[in-house]
Amino acid sequence: MPLWYVTRINLELFEAGDVMSHPVTTIATRPSVYSLARVLLDTHHSGFPVTQINHDTGNEVAHGLITR
């Protein structure tokens, strides 16, 4: 059955690697207009995770999403 025919997909069955390429292109929480435009011009992806550094752990965590 084609994917477009399926009306409900259980997203819990997927991992980030199933829908993202490596390396992941991320956007900082407060990018400059230039850097954001550069990412949009230099890649063909349609969505980019917005990340922020967790100051307690030092890890980069998802904060949102930018789409074309």
PQR file of N, CA, C, O and H, with PARSE charges and radii, in Angstrom:
ATOM      1  N   MET A   1       0.853  -1.178   0.000 -0.4000 1.5000
ATOM      2  CA  MET A   1       0.000   0.000   0.000 -0.0000 2.0000
ATOM      3  C   MET A   1       0.902   1.245   0.000  0.5500 1.7000
ATOM      4  O   MET A   1       1.824   1.325   0.811 -0.5500 1.4000
ATOM      5  N   PRO A   2       0.654   2.211  -0.888 -0.5600 1.5000
ATOM      6  CA  PRO A   2       1.477   3.427  -0.932  0.2800 2.0000
ATOM      7  C   PRO A   2       1.323   4.236   0.352  0.5500 1.7000
ATOM      8  O   PRO A   2       0.268   4.230   0.987 -0.5500 1.4000
ATOM      9  N   LEU A   3       2.411   4.940   0.723 -0.4000 1.5000
ATOM     10  CA  LEU A   3       2.394   5.725   1.950 -0.0000 2.0000
ATOM     11  C   LEU A   3       1.313   6.806   1.921  0.5500 1.7000
ATOM     12  O   LEU A   3       0.706   7.087   2.954 -0.5500 1.4000
ATOM     13  H   LEU A   3       3.268   4.945   0.207  0.4000 1.0000
ATOM     14  N   TRP A   4       1.062   7.413   0.772 -0.4000 1.5000
ATOM     15  CA  TRP A   4       0.060   8.474   0.698 -0.0000 2.0000
ATOM     16  C   TRP A   4      -1.338   7.953   0.997  0.5500 1.7000
ATOM     17  O   TRP A   4      -2.232   8.729   1.336 -0.5500 1.4000
ATOM     18  H   TRP A   4       1.556   7.185  -0.068  0.4000 1.0000
ATOM     19  N   TYR A   5      -1.535   6.637   0.874 -0.4000 1.5000
ATOM     20  CA  TYR A   5      -2.837   6.044   1.112 -0.0000 2.0000
ATOM     21  C   TYR A   5      -3.107   5.837   2.602  0.5500 1.7000
ATOM     22  O   TYR A   5      -4.262   5.744   3.017 -0.5500 1.4000
ATOM     23  H   TYR A   5      -0.810   6.006   0.599  0.4000 1.0000
ATOM     24  N   VAL A   6      -2.069   5.766   3.386 -0.4000 1.5000
ATOM     25  CA  VAL A   6      -2.216   5.531   4.820 -0.0000 2.0000
ATOM     26  C   VAL A   6      -2.711   6.824   5.477  0.5500 1.7000
ATOM     27  O   VAL A   6      -2.123   7.888   5.285 -0.5500 1.4000
ATOM     28  H   VAL A   6      -1.131   5.842   3.049  0.4000 1.0000
ATOM     29  N   THR A   7      -3.767   6.727   6.234 -0.4000 1.5000
ATOM     30  CA  THR A   7      -4.323   7.927   6.852 -0.0000 2.0000
ATOM     31  C   THR A   7      -3.770   8.185   8.244  0.5500 1.7000
ATOM     32  O   THR A   7      -3.781   9.325   8.707 -0.5500 1.4000
ATOM     33  H   THR A   7      -4.245   5.863   6.391  0.4000 1.0000
ATOM     34  N   ARG A   8      -3.289   7.153   8.917 -0.4000 1.5000
ATOM     35  CA  ARG A   8      -2.744   7.325  10.262 -0.0000 2.0000
ATOM     36  C   ARG A   8      -1.402   6.613  10.338  0.5500 1.7000
ATOM     37  O   ARG A   8      -1.277   5.449   9.959 -0.5500 1.4000
ATOM     38  H   ARG A   8      -3.281   6.227   8.541  0.4000 1.0000
ATOM     39  N   ILE A   9      -0.398   7.333  10.834 -0.4000 1.5000
ATOM     40  CA  ILE A   9       0.931   6.762  11.008 -0.0000 2.0000
ATOM     41  C   ILE A   9       1.310   6.925  12.468  0.5500 1.7000
ATOM     42  O   ILE A   9       1.217   8.023  13.017 -0.5500 1.4000
ATOM     43  H   ILE A   9      -0.499   8.279  11.142  0.4000 1.0000
ATOM     44  N   ASN A  10       1.734   5.844  13.098 -0.4000 1.5000
ATOM     45  CA  ASN A  10       2.166   5.901  14.492 -0.0000 2.0000
ATOM     46  C   ASN A  10       3.593   6.436  14.518  0.5500 1.7000
ATOM     47  O   ASN A  10       4.539   5.690  14.266 -0.5500 1.4000
ATOM     48  H   ASN A  10       1.809   4.952  12.652  0.4000 1.0000
ATOM     49  N   LEU A  11       3.756   7.732  14.823 -0.4000 1.5000
ATOM     50  CA  LEU A  11       5.067   8.368  14.806 -0.0000 2.0000
ATOM     51  C   LEU A  11       6.002   7.834  15.886  0.5500 1.7000
ATOM     52  O   LEU A  11       7.215   8.024  15.802 -0.5500 1.4000
ATOM     53  H   LEU A  11       2.987   8.338  15.028  0.4000 1.0000
ATOM     54  N   GLU A  12       5.454   7.172  16.892 -0.4000 1.5000
ATOM     55  CA  GLU A  12       6.297   6.611  17.946 -0.0000 2.0000
ATOM     56  C   GLU A  12       7.142   5.443  17.438  0.5500 1.7000
ATOM     57  O   GLU A  12       8.077   5.017  18.114 -0.5500 1.4000
ATOM     58  H   GLU A  12       4.469   7.018  16.960  0.4000 1.0000
ATOM     59  N   LEU A  13       6.822   4.927  16.261 -0.4000 1.5000
ATOM     60  CA  LEU A  13       7.591   3.826  15.687 -0.0000 2.0000
ATOM     61  C   LEU A  13       8.845   4.304  14.962  0.5500 1.7000
ATOM     62  O   LEU A  13       9.669   3.487  14.551 -0.5500 1.4000
ATOM     63  H   LEU A  13       6.062   5.273  15.712  0.4000 1.0000
ATOM     64  N   PHE A  14       8.999   5.612  14.801 -0.4000 1.5000
ATOM     65  CA  PHE A  14      10.119   6.169  14.058 -0.0000 2.0000
ATOM     66  C   PHE A  14      11.130   6.806  14.999  0.5500 1.7000
ATOM     67  O   PHE A  14      10.786   7.274  16.085 -0.5500 1.4000
ATOM     68  H   PHE A  14       8.329   6.276  15.134  0.4000 1.0000
ATOM     69  N   GLU A  15      12.393   6.815  14.559 -0.4000 1.5000
ATOM     70  CA  GLU A  15      13.456   7.512  15.269 -0.0000 2.0000
ATOM     71  C   GLU A  15      13.891   8.690  14.408  0.5500 1.7000
ATOM     72  O   GLU A  15      13.559   8.750  13.224 -0.5500 1.4000
ATOM     73  H   GLU A  15      12.673   6.435  13.677  0.4000 1.0000
ATOM     74  N   ALA A  16      14.629   9.623  14.993 -0.4000 1.5000
ATOM     75  CA  ALA A  16      15.074  10.806  14.259 -0.0000 2.0000
ATOM     76  C   ALA A  16      15.843  10.421  12.998  0.5500 1.7000
ATOM     77  O   ALA A  16      15.700  11.074  11.965 -0.5500 1.4000
ATOM     78  H   ALA A  16      14.899   9.574  15.954  0.4000 1.0000
ATOM     79  N   GLY A  17      16.654   9.369  13.071 -0.4000 1.5000
ATOM     80  CA  GLY A  17      17.430   8.936  11.923 -0.0000 2.0000
ATOM     81  C   GLY A  17      16.594   8.441  10.756  0.5500 1.7000
ATOM     82  O   GLY A  17      17.089   8.363   9.632 -0.5500 1.4000
ATOM     83  H   GLY A  17      16.770   8.838  13.910  0.4000 1.0000
ATOM     84  N   ASP A  18      15.335   8.106  11.004 -0.4000 1.5000
ATOM     85  CA  ASP A  18      14.451   7.656   9.934 -0.0000 2.0000
ATOM     86  C   ASP A  18      13.993   8.813   9.046  0.5500 1.7000
ATOM     87  O   ASP A  18      13.616   8.596   7.895 -0.5500 1.4000
ATOM     88  H   ASP A  18      14.932   8.170  11.917  0.4000 1.0000
ATOM     89  N   VAL A  19      14.022  10.014   9.560 -0.4000 1.5000
ATOM     90  CA  VAL A  19      13.514  11.159   8.809 -0.0000 2.0000
ATOM     91  C   VAL A  19      14.531  12.277   8.640  0.5500 1.7000
ATOM     92  O   VAL A  19      14.227  13.293   8.014 -0.5500 1.4000
ATOM     93  H   VAL A  19      14.328  10.191  10.495  0.4000 1.0000
ATOM     94  N   MET A  20      15.730  12.111   9.185 -0.4000 1.5000
ATOM     95  CA  MET A  20      16.759  13.146   9.087 -0.0000 2.0000
ATOM     96  C   MET A  20      18.027  12.564   8.492  0.5500 1.7000
ATOM     97  O   MET A  20      18.307  11.375   8.642 -0.5500 1.4000
ATOM     98  H   MET A  20      15.977  11.286   9.693  0.4000 1.0000
ATOM     99  N   SER A  21      18.788  13.407   7.818 -0.4000 1.5000
ATOM    100  CA  SER A  21      20.066  12.971   7.270 -0.0000 2.0000
ATOM    101  C   SER A  21      21.179  13.343   8.245  0.5500 1.7000
ATOM    102  O   SER A  21      20.988  14.151   9.154 -0.5500 1.4000
ATOM    103  H   SER A  21      18.560  14.373   7.696  0.4000 1.0000
ATOM    104  N   HIS A  22      22.339  12.738   8.036 -0.4000 1.5000
ATOM    105  CA  HIS A  22      23.491  13.015   8.900 -0.0000 2.0000
ATOM    106  C   HIS A  22      24.555  13.704   8.065  0.5500 1.7000
ATOM    107  O   HIS A  22      24.812  13.243   6.952 -0.5500 1.4000
ATOM    108  H   HIS A  22      22.495  12.082   7.298  0.4000 1.0000
ATOM    109  N   PRO A  23      25.176  14.745   8.509 -0.5600 1.5000
ATOM    110  CA  PRO A  23      24.975  15.412   9.790  0.2800 2.0000
ATOM    111  C   PRO A  23      23.733  16.303   9.748  0.5500 1.7000
ATOM    112  O   PRO A  23      23.354  16.812   8.694 -0.5500 1.4000
ATOM    113  N   VAL A  24      23.125  16.477  10.882 -0.4000 1.5000
ATOM    114  CA  VAL A  24      21.918  17.298  10.991 -0.0000 2.0000
ATOM    115  C   VAL A  24      22.300  18.770  10.937  0.5500 1.7000
ATOM    116  O   VAL A  24      23.203  19.209  11.648 -0.5500 1.4000
ATOM    117  H   VAL A  24      23.433  16.063  11.739  0.4000 1.0000
ATOM    118  N   THR A  25      21.610  19.529  10.093 -0.4000 1.5000
ATOM    119  CA  THR A  25      21.802  20.975  10.030 -0.0000 2.0000
ATOM    120  C   THR A  25      20.840  21.609  11.021  0.5500 1.7000
ATOM    121  O   THR A  25      19.623  21.502  10.872 -0.5500 1.4000
ATOM    122  H   THR A  25      20.876  19.172   9.515  0.4000 1.0000
ATOM    123  N   THR A  26      21.390  22.269  12.034 -0.4000 1.5000
ATOM    124  CA  THR A  26      20.547  22.889  13.061 -0.0000 2.0000
ATOM    125  C   THR A  26      20.639  24.403  12.971  0.5500 1.7000
ATOM    126  O   THR A  26      21.572  24.951  12.384 -0.5500 1.4000
ATOM    127  H   THR A  26      22.378  22.356  12.155  0.4000 1.0000
ATOM    128  N   ILE A  27      19.665  25.058  13.556 -0.4000 1.5000
ATOM    129  CA  ILE A  27      19.600  26.510  13.626 -0.0000 2.0000
ATOM    130  C   ILE A  27      19.652  26.901  15.101  0.5500 1.7000
ATOM    131  O   ILE A  27      18.976  26.289  15.928 -0.5500 1.4000
ATOM    132  H   ILE A  27      18.908  24.612  14.032  0.4000 1.0000
ATOM    133  N   ALA A  28      20.446  27.910  15.432 -0.4000 1.5000
ATOM    134  CA  ALA A  28      20.503  28.402  16.808 -0.0000 2.0000
ATOM    135  C   ALA A  28      19.204  29.137  17.147  0.5500 1.7000
ATOM    136  O   ALA A  28      18.463  29.534  16.249 -0.5500 1.4000
ATOM    137  H   ALA A  28      20.995  28.407  14.760  0.4000 1.0000
ATOM    138  N   THR A  29      18.931  29.316  18.425 -0.4000 1.5000
ATOM    139  CA  THR A  29      17.667  29.950  18.823 -0.0000 2.0000
ATOM    140  C   THR A  29      17.589  31.414  18.409  0.5500 1.7000
ATOM    141  O   THR A  29      16.488  31.942  18.254 -0.5500 1.4000
ATOM    142  H   THR A  29      19.533  28.993  19.156  0.4000 1.0000
ATOM    143  N   ARG A  30      18.702  32.070  18.230 -0.4000 1.5000
ATOM    144  CA  ARG A  30      18.687  33.474  17.795 -0.0000 2.0000
ATOM    145  C   ARG A  30      19.683  33.679  16.654  0.5500 1.7000
ATOM    146  O   ARG A  30      20.709  34.338  16.824 -0.5500 1.4000
ATOM    147  H   ARG A  30      19.596  31.641  18.356  0.4000 1.0000
ATOM    148  N   PRO A  31      19.369  33.108  15.490 -0.5600 1.5000
ATOM    149  CA  PRO A  31      20.308  33.234  14.372  0.2800 2.0000
ATOM    150  C   PRO A  31      20.234  34.619  13.747  0.5500 1.7000
ATOM    151  O   PRO A  31      19.214  35.301  13.842 -0.5500 1.4000
ATOM    152  N   SER A  32      21.312  35.022  13.114 -0.4000 1.5000
ATOM    153  CA  SER A  32      21.254  36.259  12.334 -0.0000 2.0000
ATOM    154  C   SER A  32      20.472  35.970  11.056  0.5500 1.7000
ATOM    155  O   SER A  32      20.374  34.818  10.632 -0.5500 1.4000
ATOM    156  H   SER A  32      22.141  34.468  13.037  0.4000 1.0000
ATOM    157  N   VAL A  33      19.931  36.990  10.457 -0.4000 1.5000
ATOM    158  CA  VAL A  33      19.195  36.816   9.210 -0.0000 2.0000
ATOM    159  C   VAL A  33      20.134  36.241   8.145  0.5500 1.7000
ATOM    160  O   VAL A  33      19.727  35.399   7.345 -0.5500 1.4000
ATOM    161  H   VAL A  33      20.011  37.926  10.802  0.4000 1.0000
ATOM    162  N   TYR A  34      21.381  36.694   8.139 -0.4000 1.5000
ATOM    163  CA  TYR A  34      22.352  36.201   7.165 -0.0000 2.0000
ATOM    164  C   TYR A  34      22.581  34.694   7.323  0.5500 1.7000
ATOM    165  O   TYR A  34      22.552  33.956   6.338 -0.5500 1.4000
ATOM    166  H   TYR A  34      21.711  37.378   8.789  0.4000 1.0000
ATOM    167  N   SER A  35      22.807  34.239   8.554 -0.4000 1.5000
ATOM    168  CA  SER A  35      23.098  32.815   8.753 -0.0000 2.0000
ATOM    169  C   SER A  35      21.878  31.952   8.427  0.5500 1.7000
ATOM    170  O   SER A  35      22.027  30.855   7.889 -0.5500 1.4000
ATOM    171  H   SER A  35      22.830  34.839   9.354  0.4000 1.0000
ATOM    172  N   LEU A  36      20.696  32.426   8.742 -0.4000 1.5000
ATOM    173  CA  LEU A  36      19.481  31.680   8.412 -0.0000 2.0000
ATOM    174  C   LEU A  36      19.290  31.608   6.896  0.5500 1.7000
ATOM    175  O   LEU A  36      18.968  30.546   6.363 -0.5500 1.4000
ATOM    176  H   LEU A  36      20.576  33.317   9.179  0.4000 1.0000
ATOM    177  N   ALA A  37      19.485  32.721   6.206 -0.4000 1.5000
ATOM    178  CA  ALA A  37      19.373  32.739   4.744 -0.0000 2.0000
ATOM    179  C   ALA A  37      20.413  31.822   4.118  0.5500 1.7000
ATOM    180  O   ALA A  37      20.122  31.135   3.139 -0.5500 1.4000
ATOM    181  H   ALA A  37      19.746  33.584   6.639  0.4000 1.0000
ATOM    182  N   ARG A  38      21.619  31.803   4.667 -0.4000 1.5000
ATOM    183  CA  ARG A  38      22.692  30.962   4.134 -0.0000 2.0000
ATOM    184  C   ARG A  38      22.321  29.485   4.239  0.5500 1.7000
ATOM    185  O   ARG A  38      22.554  28.728   3.297 -0.5500 1.4000
ATOM    186  H   ARG A  38      21.856  32.361   5.462  0.4000 1.0000
ATOM    187  N   VAL A  39      21.753  29.066   5.360 -0.4000 1.5000
ATOM    188  CA  VAL A  39      21.337  27.670   5.523 -0.0000 2.0000
ATOM    189  C   VAL A  39      20.241  27.325   4.527  0.5500 1.7000
ATOM    190  O   VAL A  39      20.277  26.252   3.924 -0.5500 1.4000
ATOM    191  H   VAL A  39      21.564  29.681   6.125  0.4000 1.0000
ATOM    192  N   LEU A  40      19.277  28.205   4.344 -0.4000 1.5000
ATOM    193  CA  LEU A  40      18.180  27.948   3.415 -0.0000 2.0000
ATOM    194  C   LEU A  40      18.671  27.886   1.968  0.5500 1.7000
ATOM    195  O   LEU A  40      18.158  27.096   1.175 -0.5500 1.4000
ATOM    196  H   LEU A  40      19.248  29.076   4.834  0.4000 1.0000
ATOM    197  N   LEU A  41      19.657  28.711   1.620 -0.4000 1.5000
ATOM    198  CA  LEU A  41      20.184  28.711   0.257 -0.0000 2.0000
ATOM    199  C   LEU A  41      21.128  27.539  -0.009  0.5500 1.7000
ATOM    200  O   LEU A  41      21.181  27.026  -1.127 -0.5500 1.4000
ATOM    201  H   LEU A  41      20.073  29.353   2.264  0.4000 1.0000
ATOM    202  N   ASP A  42      21.860  27.121   0.994 -0.4000 1.5000
ATOM    203  CA  ASP A  42      22.894  26.095   0.808 -0.0000 2.0000
ATOM    204  C   ASP A  42      22.387  24.662   0.931  0.5500 1.7000
ATOM    205  O   ASP A  42      23.117  23.731   0.588 -0.5500 1.4000
ATOM    206  H   ASP A  42      21.817  27.538   1.902  0.4000 1.0000
ATOM    207  N   THR A  43      21.174  24.458   1.404 -0.4000 1.5000
ATOM    208  CA  THR A  43      20.664  23.102   1.581 -0.0000 2.0000
ATOM    209  C   THR A  43      19.325  22.952   0.862  0.5500 1.7000
ATOM    210  O   THR A  43      18.670  23.936   0.519 -0.5500 1.4000
ATOM    211  H   THR A  43      20.581  25.214   1.682  0.4000 1.0000
ATOM    212  N   HIS A  44      18.944  21.720   0.647 -0.4000 1.5000
ATOM    213  CA  HIS A  44      17.662  21.434   0.003 -0.0000 2.0000
ATOM    214  C   HIS A  44      16.633  20.895   0.997  0.5500 1.7000
ATOM    215  O   HIS A  44      15.538  20.494   0.603 -0.5500 1.4000
ATOM    216  H   HIS A  44      19.476  20.920   0.925  0.4000 1.0000
ATOM    217  N   HIS A  45      16.979  20.886   2.263 -0.4000 1.5000
ATOM    218  CA  HIS A  45      16.069  20.346   3.273 -0.0000 2.0000
ATOM    219  C   HIS A  45      14.864  21.261   3.461  0.5500 1.7000
ATOM    220  O   HIS A  45      14.939  22.463   3.208 -0.5500 1.4000
ATOM    221  H   HIS A  45      17.869  21.211   2.583  0.4000 1.0000
ATOM    222  N   SER A  46      13.777  20.692   3.897 -0.4000 1.5000
ATOM    223  CA  SER A  46      12.565  21.492   4.071 -0.0000 2.0000
ATOM    224  C   SER A  46      12.285  21.841   5.528  0.5500 1.7000
ATOM    225  O   SER A  46      11.368  22.614   5.807 -0.5500 1.4000
ATOM    226  H   SER A  46      13.716  19.715   4.102  0.4000 1.0000
ATOM    227  N   GLY A  47      13.047  21.295   6.452 -0.4000 1.5000
ATOM    228  CA  GLY A  47      12.851  21.603   7.863 -0.0000 2.0000
ATOM    229  C   GLY A  47      14.159  21.523   8.620  0.5500 1.7000
ATOM    230  O   GLY A  47      15.033  20.722   8.285 -0.5500 1.4000
ATOM    231  H   GLY A  47      13.792  20.668   6.226  0.4000 1.0000
ATOM    232  N   PHE A  48      14.293  22.353   9.639 -0.4000 1.5000
ATOM    233  CA  PHE A  48      15.519  22.424  10.423 -0.0000 2.0000
ATOM    234  C   PHE A  48      15.173  22.523  11.902  0.5500 1.7000
ATOM    235  O   PHE A  48      14.357  23.359  12.288 -0.5500 1.4000
ATOM    236  H   PHE A  48      13.583  23.003   9.911  0.4000 1.0000
ATOM    237  N   PRO A  49      15.783  21.682  12.738 -0.5600 1.5000
ATOM    238  CA  PRO A  49      15.543  21.811  14.172  0.2800 2.0000
ATOM    239  C   PRO A  49      16.230  23.058  14.722  0.5500 1.7000
ATOM    240  O   PRO A  49      17.358  23.381  14.351 -0.5500 1.4000
ATOM    241  N   VAL A  50      15.535  23.738  15.599 -0.4000 1.5000
ATOM    242  CA  VAL A  50      16.112  24.875  16.317 -0.0000 2.0000
ATOM    243  C   VAL A  50      16.617  24.334  17.644  0.5500 1.7000
ATOM    244  O   VAL A  50      15.875  23.682  18.380 -0.5500 1.4000
ATOM    245  H   VAL A  50      14.618  23.475  15.900  0.4000 1.0000
ATOM    246  N   THR A  51      17.878  24.605  17.947 -0.4000 1.5000
ATOM    247  CA  THR A  51      18.478  24.048  19.153 -0.0000 2.0000
ATOM    248  C   THR A  51      18.973  25.140  20.079  0.5500 1.7000
ATOM    249  O   THR A  51      19.220  26.275  19.672 -0.5500 1.4000
ATOM    250  H   THR A  51      18.480  25.134  17.349  0.4000 1.0000
ATOM    251  N   GLN A  52      19.107  24.759  21.324 -0.4000 1.5000
ATOM    252  CA  GLN A  52      19.578  25.670  22.366 -0.0000 2.0000
ATOM    253  C   GLN A  52      20.465  24.857  23.304  0.5500 1.7000
ATOM    254  O   GLN A  52      20.205  23.677  23.541 -0.5500 1.4000
ATOM    255  H   GLN A  52      18.906  23.837  21.654  0.4000 1.0000
ATOM    256  N   ILE A  53      21.504  25.480  23.832 -0.4000 1.5000
ATOM    257  CA  ILE A  53      22.388  24.802  24.772 -0.0000 2.0000
ATOM    258  C   ILE A  53      21.747  24.821  26.158  0.5500 1.7000
ATOM    259  O   ILE A  53      21.368  25.881  26.658 -0.5500 1.4000
ATOM    260  H   ILE A  53      21.715  26.439  23.640  0.4000 1.0000
ATOM    261  N   ASN A  54      21.627  23.648  26.775 -0.4000 1.5000
ATOM    262  CA  ASN A  54      21.153  23.540  28.155 -0.0000 2.0000
ATOM    263  C   ASN A  54      22.342  23.895  29.047  0.5500 1.7000
ATOM    264  O   ASN A  54      23.338  23.172  29.074 -0.5500 1.4000
ATOM    265  H   ASN A  54      21.935  22.787  26.369  0.4000 1.0000
ATOM    266  N   HIS A  55      22.240  24.997  29.769 -0.4000 1.5000
ATOM    267  CA  HIS A  55      23.372  25.479  30.561 -0.0000 2.0000
ATOM    268  C   HIS A  55      23.692  24.581  31.751  0.5500 1.7000
ATOM    269  O   HIS A  55      24.808  24.623  32.269 -0.5500 1.4000
ATOM    270  H   HIS A  55      21.431  25.584  29.747  0.4000 1.0000
ATOM    271  N   ASP A  56      22.747  23.782  32.184 -0.4000 1.5000
ATOM    272  CA  ASP A  56      23.011  22.860  33.293 -0.0000 2.0000
ATOM    273  C   ASP A  56      23.854  21.664  32.849  0.5500 1.7000
ATOM    274  O   ASP A  56      24.755  21.230  33.567 -0.5500 1.4000
ATOM    275  H   ASP A  56      21.840  23.748  31.763  0.4000 1.0000
ATOM    276  N   THR A  57      23.551  21.134  31.655 -0.4000 1.5000
ATOM    277  CA  THR A  57      24.245  19.929  31.190 -0.0000 2.0000
ATOM    278  C   THR A  57      25.262  20.203  30.094  0.5500 1.7000
ATOM    279  O   THR A  57      26.158  19.391  29.866 -0.5500 1.4000
ATOM    280  H   THR A  57      22.819  21.486  31.072  0.4000 1.0000
ATOM    281  N   GLY A  58      25.136  21.337  29.413 -0.4000 1.5000
ATOM    282  CA  GLY A  58      26.010  21.644  28.290 -0.0000 2.0000
ATOM    283  C   GLY A  58      25.599  20.963  27.002  0.5500 1.7000
ATOM    284  O   GLY A  58      26.271  21.110  25.981 -0.5500 1.4000
ATOM    285  H   GLY A  58      24.408  21.996  29.598  0.4000 1.0000
ATOM    286  N   ASN A  59      24.502  20.218  27.034 -0.4000 1.5000
ATOM    287  CA  ASN A  59      24.014  19.504  25.848 -0.0000 2.0000
ATOM    288  C   ASN A  59      23.150  20.416  24.992  0.5500 1.7000
ATOM    289  O   ASN A  59      22.511  21.346  25.485 -0.5500 1.4000
ATOM    290  H   ASN A  59      23.955  20.098  27.863  0.4000 1.0000
ATOM    291  N   GLU A  60      23.148  20.124  23.693 -0.4000 1.5000
ATOM    292  CA  GLU A  60      22.290  20.831  22.761 -0.0000 2.0000
ATOM    293  C   GLU A  60      20.928  20.147  22.758  0.5500 1.7000
ATOM    294  O   GLU A  60      20.843  18.941  22.526 -0.5500 1.4000
ATOM    295  H   GLU A  60      23.667  19.369  23.293  0.4000 1.0000
ATOM    296  N   VAL A  61      19.867  20.899  23.012 -0.4000 1.5000
ATOM    297  CA  VAL A  61      18.523  20.317  23.085 -0.0000 2.0000
ATOM    298  C   VAL A  61      17.604  20.984  22.063  0.5500 1.7000
ATOM    299  O   VAL A  61      17.782  22.151  21.714 -0.5500 1.4000
ATOM    300  H   VAL A  61      19.936  21.878  23.201  0.4000 1.0000
ATOM    301  N   ALA A  62      16.619  20.218  21.594 -0.4000 1.5000
ATOM    302  CA  ALA A  62      15.652  20.738  20.628 -0.0000 2.0000
ATOM    303  C   ALA A  62      14.788  21.802  21.289  0.5500 1.7000
ATOM    304  O   ALA A  62      14.328  21.637  22.419 -0.5500 1.4000
ATOM    305  H   ALA A  62      16.475  19.270  21.878  0.4000 1.0000
ATOM    306  N   HIS A  63      14.578  22.893  20.566 -0.4000 1.5000
ATOM    307  CA  HIS A  63      13.806  24.001  21.106 -0.0000 2.0000
ATOM    308  C   HIS A  63      12.632  24.359  20.191  0.5500 1.7000
ATOM    309  O   HIS A  63      11.681  25.013  20.619 -0.5500 1.4000
ATOM    310  H   HIS A  63      14.952  23.026  19.648  0.4000 1.0000
ATOM    311  N   GLY A  64      12.707  23.927  18.932 -0.4000 1.5000
ATOM    312  CA  GLY A  64      11.644  24.237  17.990 -0.0000 2.0000
ATOM    313  C   GLY A  64      11.980  23.725  16.614  0.5500 1.7000
ATOM    314  O   GLY A  64      12.841  22.858  16.461 -0.5500 1.4000
ATOM    315  H   GLY A  64      13.479  23.397  18.584  0.4000 1.0000
ATOM    316  N   LEU A  65      11.298  24.262  15.592 -0.4000 1.5000
ATOM    317  CA  LEU A  65      11.484  23.801  14.231 -0.0000 2.0000
ATOM    318  C   LEU A  65      11.221  24.956  13.275  0.5500 1.7000
ATOM    319  O   LEU A  65      10.269  25.716  13.449 -0.5500 1.4000
ATOM    320  H   LEU A  65      10.599  24.966  15.715  0.4000 1.0000
ATOM    321  N   ILE A  66      12.075  25.078  12.263 -0.4000 1.5000
ATOM    322  CA  ILE A  66      11.869  26.051  11.187 -0.0000 2.0000
ATOM    323  C   ILE A  66      11.636  25.243   9.921  0.5500 1.7000
ATOM    324  O   ILE A  66      12.394  24.324   9.611 -0.5500 1.4000
ATOM    325  H   ILE A  66      12.849  24.460  12.122  0.4000 1.0000
ATOM    326  N   THR A  67      10.575  25.595   9.186 -0.4000 1.5000
ATOM    327  CA  THR A  67      10.297  24.930   7.919 -0.0000 2.0000
ATOM    328  C   THR A  67      10.252  25.969   6.819  0.5500 1.7000
ATOM    329  O   THR A  67      10.056  27.160   7.064 -0.5500 1.4000
ATOM    330  H   THR A  67       9.960  26.341   9.438  0.4000 1.0000
ATOM    331  N   ARG A  68      10.439  25.487   5.599 -0.4000 1.5000
ATOM    332  CA  ARG A  68      10.381  26.407   4.459 -0.0000 2.0000
ATOM    333  C   ARG A  68       8.985  26.828   4.299  0.5500 1.7000
ATOM    334  O   ARG A  68       8.676  27.609   3.400 -0.5500 1.4000
ATOM    335  H   ARG A  68      10.598  24.520   5.400  0.4000 1.0000
TER
END
